[in-house]
């Protein structure tokens, strides 16, 4: 009896976060079907899982309008090369991972040249927040969306997007790193109160929010004993150290993921820029005040495009504005300090947030013994014909 040919899964990532997701997906796929072959575009994490990329991920890992324009010729060439290679390889399924500017362009070309190849999009674009017409526009070239957030399947259904399944956020797999142990829970009650300060990961965010955050700490520190832990992006550490040099309370600046999560586990409350970090804080059970400031030009565009009542991910998951947010003109030291102080001192506002945070698990929970990587792998294997479709 001849041995049946192995199935081929193509994965196309466009930046580091997609590379991390791709590596976890590969391991889950390999555990379920050891004879799989892989191809496509990925980075270091996927290489460690046995992946050979068509070209270095840095060629396409570009963010921002000006950097994209500056490297437009390279990006267009890599899009064309990736699509042509996928069509030649005829994989059993193509999985594009986030980075829609790059991966969707590849998917469109593959669908046109080889319409029989199933295409799965791992990580939904934020169609629920802005440019909602993109959902319907994905239907011609995306067969299935694997969503990280529990409200996204309903959003695609409402907006006419492709079939969409919630597979879980990768942070679910890291709860043991985020959740405090008994000594750390005790640290949250001890004085001086530990405040996690998260001014963002982009230079523009840091430059706008650090001066405001420093004034917030000055106001809160007049009435409460506090110290600050500030997890910093390594490339911006020098900038953060300079901007925090004259803060009136002790601040401990740390870099790296493990020290960041340790700061979360010991934090009594947080002052954070809007972003994925708010979901990390929510899963760590840290009450928070959320702030954000952009340029006037960005504000003008955002006010016309953003379609959601809140920019805070835990609020979107809970479908309630449980975590206070202060954006643009509302992002003032006085307003932030007024909201932050009761989260540190205790009382009704802190208790209400803790109760809301306790509901996050129920909204994000997967089936017993399942993980986001395994849930995603199951959908990919179904598309490749290796697993019978589920209920």
Residue pairs with C-beta under 8 A, 6 or more apart in sequence:
6 35
6 36
6 37
7 33
7 35
7 36
7 37
7 92
7 384
7 385
7 386
8 36
8 37
8 38
8 39
8 89
8 90
8 91
8 92
9 29
9 36
9 37
9 38
9 39
9 91
9 92
9 93
9 95
9 380
9 384
10 38
10 39
10 40
10 86
10 89
10 91
10 93
10 94
10 95
11 22
11 25
11 26
11 38
11 39
11 40
11 41
11 42
11 46
11 51
11 95
11 97
12 40
12 41
12 42
12 82
12 86
12 94
12 95
12 96
12 97
12 102
12 103
12 106
13 19
13 21
13 22
13 40
13 41
13 42
13 43
13 46
13 57
13 97
13 98
13 99
13 103
14 41
14 57
14 60
14 61
14 97
14 98
14 99
14 101
14 102
14 103
15 57
15 60
15 61
15 63
15 98
15 99
16 43
16 45
16 57
16 61
17 98
18 97
18 98
18 99
18 103
18 122
18 123
19 42
19 43
19 44
19 45
19 46
19 57
20 45
20 170
21 97
21 98
21 122
21 123
21 170
22 42
22 45
22 46
22 51
22 95
22 97
22 122
23 42
23 45
23 46
23 48
23 49
23 51
24 170
24 173
24 372
24 373
25 95
25 97
25 122
25 373
25 376
25 377
25 380
26 38
26 46
26 49
26 50
26 51
27 49
27 373
28 371
28 373
28 374
28 376
28 377
29 36
29 377
29 380
29 381
30 36
30 49
30 50
31 377
32 374
32 377
32 378
32 381
32 386
32 387
33 381
33 386
38 50
38 51
38 52
39 52
39 54
39 85
39 86
39 89
39 91
40 51
40 53
40 54
40 82
40 86
40 94
41 53
41 54
41 55
41 57
41 60
41 78
41 82
42 51
42 53
42 57
43 53
43 56
43 57
43 61
44 57
46 53
47 53
54 81
54 82
54 85
55 78
55 81
59 74
59 75
59 78
60 74
60 75
60 78
60 99
60 102
61 99
62 68
62 71
62 75
68 75
68 101
75 102
78 102
79 102
79 105
79 106
79 109
80 109
82 106
83 105
83 106
83 109
83 110
83 113
84 109
84 113
86 94
86 106
86 110
86 114
86 117
87 109
87 110
87 113
87 114
87 117
90 114
90 117
91 117
92 118
92 383
92 384
92 385
92 386
93 117
93 118
93 119
93 120
93 380
93 383
93 384
94 107
94 110
94 117
94 118
94 119
94 120
95 119
95 120
95 121
95 122
95 380
96 103
96 104
96 106
96 107
96 119
96 120
96 121
96 122
97 103
97 122
97 123
98 122
98 123
100 125
100 134
103 121
104 121
104 138
104 141
107 119
107 121
107 141
107 142
108 141
110 117
110 119
110 141
111 117
111 119
111 140
111 141
118 143
118 144
118 383
118 384
119 141
119 142
119 143
120 142
120 143
120 144
120 145
120 146
120 379
120 380
120 383
121 138
121 142
121 144
121 145
121 146
121 162
122 146
122 376
123 146
123 147
123 148
124 145
124 146
124 147
124 148
124 149
124 152
124 155
124 156
124 164
125 134
125 138
127 134
127 135
127 155
127 156
127 159
127 161
128 151
128 152
128 155
128 159
128 307
128 308
128 316
129 306
129 307
129 308
129 311
130 302
130 305
130 306
130 307
131 305
132 159
132 307
133 159
135 155
135 156
135 159
135 160
135 161
135 162
136 159
136 160
136 161
138 145
138 161
138 162
139 160
139 161
139 162
142 162
143 162
143 163
143 383
144 162
144 163
144 164
144 165
144 379
144 383
145 152
145 156
145 161
145 162
145 163
145 164
145 165
146 164
146 165
146 167
146 375
146 376
146 379
147 153
147 156
147 164
147 165
147 166
147 167
148 166
148 167
148 168
148 169
148 170
148 372
149 166
149 169
149 313
149 316
149 317
150 166
150 317
150 363
150 364
151 316
151 317
151 319
152 164
152 166
153 164
153 165
153 166
155 161
155 164
156 162
156 163
156 164
157 164
165 375
165 379
167 366
167 372
167 375
167 376
167 379
168 364
168 366
168 370
168 371
168 372
168 375
169 279
169 364
169 372
170 372
170 373
171 178
171 279
171 280
171 283
172 283
172 364
172 366
172 371
172 372
173 371
173 372
173 373
174 261
175 283
177 258
177 261
178 261
178 264
178 265
178 280
178 283
178 284
179 265
179 283
179 284
179 285
180 187
180 188
180 265
180 266
180 284
180 285
181 265
184 265
184 266
187 194
187 266
188 194
188 266
188 267
188 268
189 268
191 225
192 225
192 226
192 227
192 250
193 224
193 225
193 226
193 227
193 268
193 269
193 344
194 226
194 227
194 228
194 229
194 263
194 266
194 267
194 268
195 217
195 220
195 226
195 227
195 228
195 229
195 267
195 268
195 269
195 270
195 271
195 340
195 344
196 228
196 229
196 230
196 231
196 263
196 264
196 267
196 269
196 270
196 271
196 272
196 281
196 286
197 213
197 217
197 228
197 229
197 230
197 251
197 270
197 271
197 272
198 230
198 231
198 270
198 271
198 272
198 273
198 277
198 281
199 205
199 206
199 209
199 210
199 213
199 230
199 240
199 273
200 206
200 209
200 273
200 275
201 233
201 236
201 275
203 236
203 239
204 294
204 295
205 273
205 292
205 293
206 236
206 239
206 240
206 243
207 239
207 243
208 293
208 294
209 273
209 291
209 292
209 293
209 331
210 240
210 243
210 244
211 243
212 291
212 293
212 331
212 332
212 333
212 336
213 271
213 291
213 336
214 243
214 244
214 246
214 247
214 248
215 333
215 337
216 271
216 333
216 336
216 337
216 340
217 226
217 228
217 247
217 248
217 249
217 251
217 271
218 247
218 248
218 249
218 333
219 333
219 334
219 337
220 226
220 337
220 340
220 341
220 344
221 248
221 249
223 341
224 341
224 344
224 345
226 249
226 344
227 249
227 250
227 251
227 252
228 247
228 249
228 250
228 251
228 252
229 251
229 252
229 254
229 263
229 266
229 267
230 240
230 244
230 251
230 252
230 253
230 254
231 254
231 255
231 259
231 260
231 263
232 240
232 253
232 254
232 255
233 255
234 255
234 256
237 253
237 255
240 253
241 253
244 251
244 253
252 263
254 260
254 262
254 263
261 280
261 284
264 270
264 280
264 281
264 284
264 286
265 284
267 281
267 284
267 286
268 286
268 287
268 343
268 344
269 286
269 287
269 288
269 289
269 340
269 343
269 344
269 350
270 281
270 286
270 287
270 288
270 289
271 288
271 289
271 291
271 336
271 340
272 278
272 281
272 288
272 289
272 290
272 291
273 290
273 291
273 292
274 290
274 291
274 292
274 311
274 312
274 325
274 327
275 313
276 313
278 288
278 290
278 312
278 313
278 314
278 323
279 313
279 314
279 317
281 288
281 314
282 288
282 313
282 314
282 317
282 323
282 357
282 360
283 360
283 361
283 364
285 354
285 357
285 358
286 357
287 323
287 343
287 350
287 353
287 354
287 357
288 323
288 343
288 353
289 323
289 324
289 325
289 326
289 336
289 339
289 340
289 343
290 311
290 312
290 323
290 324
290 325
290 326
291 325
291 326
291 327
291 331
291 336
292 311
292 325
292 326
292 327
292 328
292 331
293 327
293 328
293 331
294 302
294 328
299 328
308 316
309 321
310 316
310 321
310 325
311 325
311 327
312 321
312 323
312 325
314 322
314 323
314 356
314 357
314 360
315 321
315 322
315 323
315 325
317 360
317 363
317 364
318 356
318 359
318 360
318 363
320 356
322 352
322 353
322 356
322 357
323 353
323 356
324 339
326 332
326 335
326 336
326 339
339 349
342 348
342 349
342 350
343 349
343 350
343 353
344 350
366 372
366 375
367 375
378 387
378 390
381 387
382 388
382 389
382 390
